[in-house]
Amino acid sequence: QVQLVESGGGLVQAGGSLRLSCAASGGTFSNLAMGWFRQAPGKERELVARISRSGGSTYYGDSVKGRFTISRDNAKNTVYLQMNSLKPEDTAVYYCATSTSRIVYTDPEQYAYWGQGTQVTVSS
């Protein structure tokens, strides 16, 4: 069973940056595509970024494209989300999750394992 632990969230001003980390254990990390999701109060959980097993393919939601960068270090069993030019509407709990599919699903139900989440708050 895969265990995921997110870290790096916090409170920042608009225009600032944060880097989130997700450390995996208990599975074969290199065989898993990884997604970053976020959920704001009153809103549905949405996929913001995804990275393939090797790191050779990435996906970004329209709202974060050009500002966020997903990456992974398979030697460290860790996936990252670099968030730049943060906006108040980026405020949410951010989760990492695993996928065994080559298809870029946006539905959270297609992701098997989840971390506990880390809070990102962007002030105006």
Accessible surface in RSA format (square Angstrom, percent):
REM  Atomic radii and reference values for relative SASA: ProtOr
REM  Chains: A
REM  Algorithm: Lee & Richards
REM  Probe-radius: 1.40
REM  Slices: 20
REM RES _ NUM      All-atoms   Total-Side   Main-Chain    Non-polar    All polar
REM                ABS   REL    ABS   REL    ABS   REL    ABS   REL    ABS   REL
RES GLN A   1   169.71  94.9 125.99  92.1  43.73 104.1  37.32  79.4 132.39 100.4
RES VAL A   2    21.00  13.8  12.07  10.9   8.93  21.5  12.07  10.5   8.93  24.2
RES GLN A   3   112.01  62.6 110.37  80.7   1.64   3.9  29.86  63.6  82.15  62.3
RES LEU A   4    10.77   6.0   0.14   0.1  10.64  26.7   0.14   0.1  10.64  28.6
RES VAL A   5    87.75  57.7  85.53  77.4   2.22   5.3  85.53  74.3   2.22   6.0
RES GLU A   6     5.45   3.1   0.00   0.0   5.45  13.0   0.00   0.0   5.45   4.5
RES SER A   7    60.97  51.5  56.05  74.8   4.92  11.3  40.84  87.0  20.13  28.2
RES GLY A   8    37.22  45.9   0.00   N/A  37.22  45.9  24.35  66.8  12.87  28.8
RES GLY A   9    30.45  37.6   0.00   N/A  30.45  37.6   1.80   4.9  28.66  64.2
RES GLY A  10    29.49  36.4   0.00   N/A  29.49  36.4  29.37  80.6   0.12   0.3
RES LEU A  11   131.58  73.3 100.63  72.0  30.96  77.8 100.63  70.7  30.96  83.3
RES VAL A  12    26.18  17.2  19.46  17.6   6.72  16.2  26.18  22.7   0.00   0.0
RES GLN A  13   139.78  78.2 135.40  99.0   4.38  10.4  38.01  80.9 101.77  77.2
RES ALA A  14    51.14  47.0  27.48  42.4  23.66  53.8  27.82  39.2  23.32  61.8
RES GLY A  15    56.26  69.4   0.00   N/A  56.26  69.4  29.86  81.9  26.40  59.1
RES GLY A  16    26.07  32.1   0.00   N/A  26.07  32.1  25.08  68.8   0.99   2.2
RES SER A  17    59.05  49.9  38.13  50.9  20.92  48.2  22.27  47.4  36.78  51.5
RES LEU A  18    30.18  16.8  25.26  18.1   4.92  12.4  30.18  21.2   0.00   0.0
RES ARG A  19   134.90  56.6 119.10  60.7  15.81  37.6  28.69  39.2 106.21  64.4
RES LEU A  20     0.00   0.0   0.00   0.0   0.00   0.0   0.00   0.0   0.00   0.0
RES SER A  21    25.31  21.4  25.27  33.7   0.04   0.1  13.63  29.0  11.68  16.4
RES CYS A  22     0.07   0.1   0.06   0.1   0.01   0.0   0.00   0.0   0.07   0.1
RES ALA A  23    50.50  46.4  47.78  73.7   2.73   6.2  47.89  67.4   2.61   6.9
RES ALA A  24    11.76  10.8   3.18   4.9   8.59  19.5   3.70   5.2   8.07  21.4
RES SER A  25    62.28  52.6  58.67  78.3   3.62   8.3  43.90  93.5  18.38  25.8
RES GLY A  26    56.88  70.1   0.00   N/A  56.88  70.1  33.45  91.8  23.44  52.5
RES GLY A  27    40.49  49.9   0.00   N/A  40.49  49.9  20.80  57.1  19.69  44.1
RES THR A  28    81.84  58.2  70.12  71.1  11.72  27.9  38.19  51.3  43.65  66.0
RES PHE A  29     6.03   3.0   1.67   1.0   4.36  11.3   2.57   1.6   3.46   9.9
RES SER A  30    52.71  44.5  44.38  59.2   8.32  19.2  23.91  50.9  28.80  40.3
RES ASN A  31    87.21  60.1  84.52  81.7   2.69   6.5  18.93  45.6  68.28  66.0
RES LEU A  32    16.69   9.3  16.69  11.9   0.00   0.0  16.69  11.7   0.00   0.0
RES ALA A  33     0.02   0.0   0.02   0.0   0.00   0.0   0.02   0.0   0.00   0.0
RES MET A  34     0.08   0.0   0.08   0.1   0.00   0.0   0.08   0.1   0.00   0.0
RES GLY A  35     0.12   0.1   0.00   N/A   0.12   0.1   0.04   0.1   0.08   0.2
RES TRP A  36     0.09   0.0   0.09   0.0   0.00   0.0   0.09   0.0   0.00   0.0
RES PHE A  37     0.00   0.0   0.00   0.0   0.00   0.0   0.00   0.0   0.00   0.0
RES ARG A  38    13.89   5.8  13.76   7.0   0.13   0.3   2.72   3.7  11.17   6.8
RES GLN A  39    59.22  33.1  54.45  39.8   4.78  11.4  10.56  22.5  48.67  36.9
RES ALA A  40    18.96  17.4  16.45  25.4   2.50   5.7  16.80  23.7   2.15   5.7
RES PRO A  41   124.90  91.0  96.86  88.3  28.05 102.0 108.55  89.6  16.35 101.6
RES GLY A  42    93.07 114.8   0.00   N/A  93.07 114.8  45.76 125.6  47.31 106.0
RES LYS A  43   135.73  66.2 122.88  75.4  12.85  30.6  84.37  75.9  51.37  54.7
RES GLU A  44   154.51  88.7 141.07 106.7  13.44  32.0  58.57 113.3  95.94  78.3
RES ARG A  45    70.92  29.8  57.20  29.2  13.72  32.7  10.76  14.7  60.16  36.5
RES GLU A  46    75.06  43.1  71.71  54.3   3.35   8.0  27.86  53.9  47.20  38.5
RES LEU A  47    11.04   6.1   0.65   0.5  10.39  26.1   0.65   0.5  10.39  27.9
RES VAL A  48     1.36   0.9   0.88   0.8   0.48   1.1   1.36   1.2   0.00   0.0
RES ALA A  49     0.00   0.0   0.00   0.0   0.00   0.0   0.00   0.0   0.00   0.0
RES ARG A  50     8.43   3.5   8.26   4.2   0.17   0.4   0.08   0.1   8.35   5.1
RES ILE A  51     4.46   2.5   4.46   3.3   0.00   0.0   4.46   3.2   0.00   0.0
RES SER A  52    23.94  20.2  23.73  31.7   0.22   0.5  22.08  47.0   1.86   2.6
RES ARG A  53    58.44  24.5  57.56  29.3   0.88   2.1  33.55  45.8  24.89  15.1
RES SER A  54    97.89  82.7  64.42  86.0  33.47  77.1  51.33 109.3  46.56  65.2
RES GLY A  55    27.77  34.3   0.00   N/A  27.77  34.3   7.15  19.6  20.63  46.2
RES GLY A  56    72.44  89.3   0.00   N/A  72.44  89.3  36.83 101.1  35.60  79.7
RES SER A  57    61.72  52.2  55.98  74.7   5.74  13.2  32.03  68.2  29.69  41.6
RES THR A  58    66.63  47.4  35.00  35.5  31.63  75.4  15.36  20.6  51.27  77.5
RES TYR A  59    71.25  33.3  65.81  37.4   5.44  14.1  49.97  37.6  21.28  26.2
RES TYR A  60    41.17  19.2  35.31  20.1   5.86  15.2  29.25  22.0  11.92  14.7
RES GLY A  61     8.76  10.8   0.00   N/A   8.76  10.8   8.76  24.0   0.00   0.0
RES ASP A  62   126.39  88.5 100.31  99.8  26.08  61.7  37.75  88.8  88.64  88.4
RES SER A  63    63.17  53.4  40.66  54.3  22.51  51.9  49.39 105.2  13.78  19.3
RES VAL A  64     0.08   0.1   0.08   0.1   0.00   0.0   0.08   0.1   0.00   0.0
RES LYS A  65   123.57  60.3 102.88  63.1  20.69  49.3  64.49  58.0  59.07  62.9
RES GLY A  66    82.16 101.3   0.00   N/A  82.16 101.3  42.78 117.4  39.38  88.2
RES ARG A  67    31.05  13.0  25.59  13.0   5.47  13.0  25.33  34.6   5.72   3.5
RES PHE A  68     5.48   2.7   0.00   0.0   5.48  14.3   0.00   0.0   5.48  15.7
RES THR A  69    73.26  52.1  72.41  73.4   0.84   2.0  44.72  60.1  28.54  43.1
RES ILE A  70     5.90   3.4   0.00   0.0   5.90  14.2   0.00   0.0   5.90  16.0
RES SER A  71    49.26  41.6  47.72  63.7   1.53   3.5  33.93  72.3  15.32  21.5
RES ARG A  72    31.38  13.2   3.77   1.9  27.60  65.7   4.34   5.9  27.03  16.4
RES ASP A  73    50.04  35.1  45.76  45.5   4.28  10.1  15.42  36.3  34.62  34.5
RES ASN A  74    52.15  36.0  36.54  35.3  15.61  37.6  21.44  51.6  30.71  29.7
RES ALA A  75   101.48  93.3  55.79  86.1  45.69 103.9  67.52  95.1  33.96  90.0
RES LYS A  76   130.72  63.8 109.38  67.1  21.33  50.8  71.07  64.0  59.64  63.5
RES ASN A  77    54.14  37.3  54.14  52.3   0.00   0.0   5.88  14.1  48.26  46.7
RES THR A  78    12.54   8.9  12.54  12.7   0.00   0.0   4.81   6.5   7.73  11.7
RES VAL A  79     0.08   0.1   0.08   0.1   0.00   0.0   0.08   0.1   0.00   0.0
RES TYR A  80    25.03  11.7  25.03  14.2   0.00   0.0  17.87  13.4   7.16   8.8
RES LEU A  81     0.00   0.0   0.00   0.0   0.00   0.0   0.00   0.0   0.00   0.0
RES GLN A  82    57.36  32.1  57.26  41.9   0.10   0.2  28.43  60.5  28.94  21.9
RES MET A  83     0.00   0.0   0.00   0.0   0.00   0.0   0.00   0.0   0.00   0.0
RES ASN A  84    58.46  40.3  58.46  56.5   0.00   0.0  14.90  35.9  43.56  42.1
RES SER A  85    59.73  50.5  55.09  73.5   4.64  10.7  18.65  39.7  41.08  57.6
RES LEU A  86     2.09   1.2   0.00   0.0   2.09   5.3   0.00   0.0   2.09   5.6
RES LYS A  87    87.29  42.6  86.95  53.4   0.34   0.8  40.91  36.8  46.38  49.4
RES PRO A  88    55.90  40.7  48.69  44.4   7.21  26.2  49.02  40.5   6.88  42.8
RES GLU A  89   112.47  64.6  90.73  68.6  21.74  51.8  54.87 106.1  57.60  47.0
RES ASP A  90     0.27   0.2   0.27   0.3   0.00   0.0   0.00   0.0   0.27   0.3
RES THR A  91    37.05  26.3  33.54  34.0   3.51   8.4  31.63  42.5   5.42   8.2
RES ALA A  92     1.71   1.6   0.83   1.3   0.88   2.0   1.71   2.4   0.00   0.0
RES VAL A  93    41.44  27.3  41.20  37.3   0.23   0.6  41.20  35.8   0.23   0.6
RES TYR A  94     0.00   0.0   0.00   0.0   0.00   0.0   0.00   0.0   0.00   0.0
RES TYR A  95    35.44  16.5  35.44  20.2   0.00   0.0   9.83   7.4  25.61  31.6
RES CYS A  96     0.00   0.0   0.00   0.0   0.00   0.0   0.00   0.0   0.00   0.0
RES ALA A  97     0.00   0.0   0.00   0.0   0.00   0.0   0.00   0.0   0.00   0.0
RES THR A  98     1.04   0.7   1.04   1.1   0.00   0.0   0.03   0.0   1.01   1.5
RES SER A  99     1.80   1.5   0.76   1.0   1.04   2.4   1.04   2.2   0.76   1.1
RES THR A 100   101.18  72.0  83.93  85.1  17.26  41.1  50.37  67.7  50.81  76.8
RES SER A 101    29.75  25.1  22.93  30.6   6.82  15.7  23.86  50.8   5.90   8.3
RES ARG A 102   209.21  87.8 183.58  93.6  25.62  61.0  67.76  92.6 141.45  85.7
RES ILE A 103   102.48  58.3  97.15  72.4   5.33  12.9 102.48  73.8   0.00   0.0
RES VAL A 104    59.24  39.0  40.91  37.0  18.33  44.2  40.91  35.5  18.33  49.7
RES TYR A 105    72.78  34.0  70.26  40.0   2.52   6.6  42.80  32.2  29.98  37.0
RES THR A 106    76.36  54.3  67.31  68.2   9.05  21.6  34.54  46.4  41.82  63.2
RES ASP A 107    62.55  43.8  57.54  57.3   5.01  11.8  26.41  62.2  36.13  36.0
RES PRO A 108    37.18  27.1  34.80  31.7   2.37   8.6  35.14  29.0   2.04  12.7
RES GLU A 109   153.65  88.2 120.33  91.0  33.32  79.3  46.67  90.3 106.98  87.3
RES GLN A 110    86.39  48.3  67.33  49.2  19.06  45.4   5.58  11.9  80.80  61.3
RES TYR A 111     8.27   3.9   0.38   0.2   7.90  20.6   0.55   0.4   7.72   9.5
RES ALA A 112    72.32  66.5  38.64  59.6  33.69  76.6  48.40  68.2  23.92  63.4
RES TYR A 113    83.52  39.0  81.57  46.4   1.95   5.1  51.39  38.6  32.12  39.6
RES TRP A 114    72.49  29.1  44.75  21.7  27.73  65.1  35.14  18.7  37.34  60.6
RES GLY A 115     8.76  10.8   0.00   N/A   8.76  10.8   1.50   4.1   7.26  16.3
RES GLN A 116   110.85  62.0  78.13  57.1  32.72  77.9  71.66 152.5  39.20  29.7
RES GLY A 117    12.04  14.8   0.00   N/A  12.04  14.8   0.72   2.0  11.32  25.4
RES THR A 118    18.49  13.1  13.59  13.8   4.89  11.7   6.82   9.2  11.67  17.6
RES GLN A 119    87.59  49.0  78.37  57.3   9.22  21.9  49.72 105.8  37.86  28.7
RES VAL A 120     0.00   0.0   0.00   0.0   0.00   0.0   0.00   0.0   0.00   0.0
RES THR A 121    46.41  33.0  46.41  47.1   0.00   0.0  34.50  46.3  11.91  18.0
RES VAL A 122     7.18   4.7   0.00   0.0   7.18  17.3   0.00   0.0   7.18  19.5
RES SER A 123    43.39  36.7  36.57  48.8   6.82  15.7  35.48  75.6   7.91  11.1
RES SER A 124   132.37 111.9  69.99  93.4  62.39 143.7  57.23 121.9  75.14 105.3
END  Absolute sums over single chains surface
CHAIN  1 A     6278.0       4712.0       1566.0       3181.5       3096.5
END  Absolute sums over all chains
TOTAL          6278.0       4712.0       1566.0       3181.5       3096.5
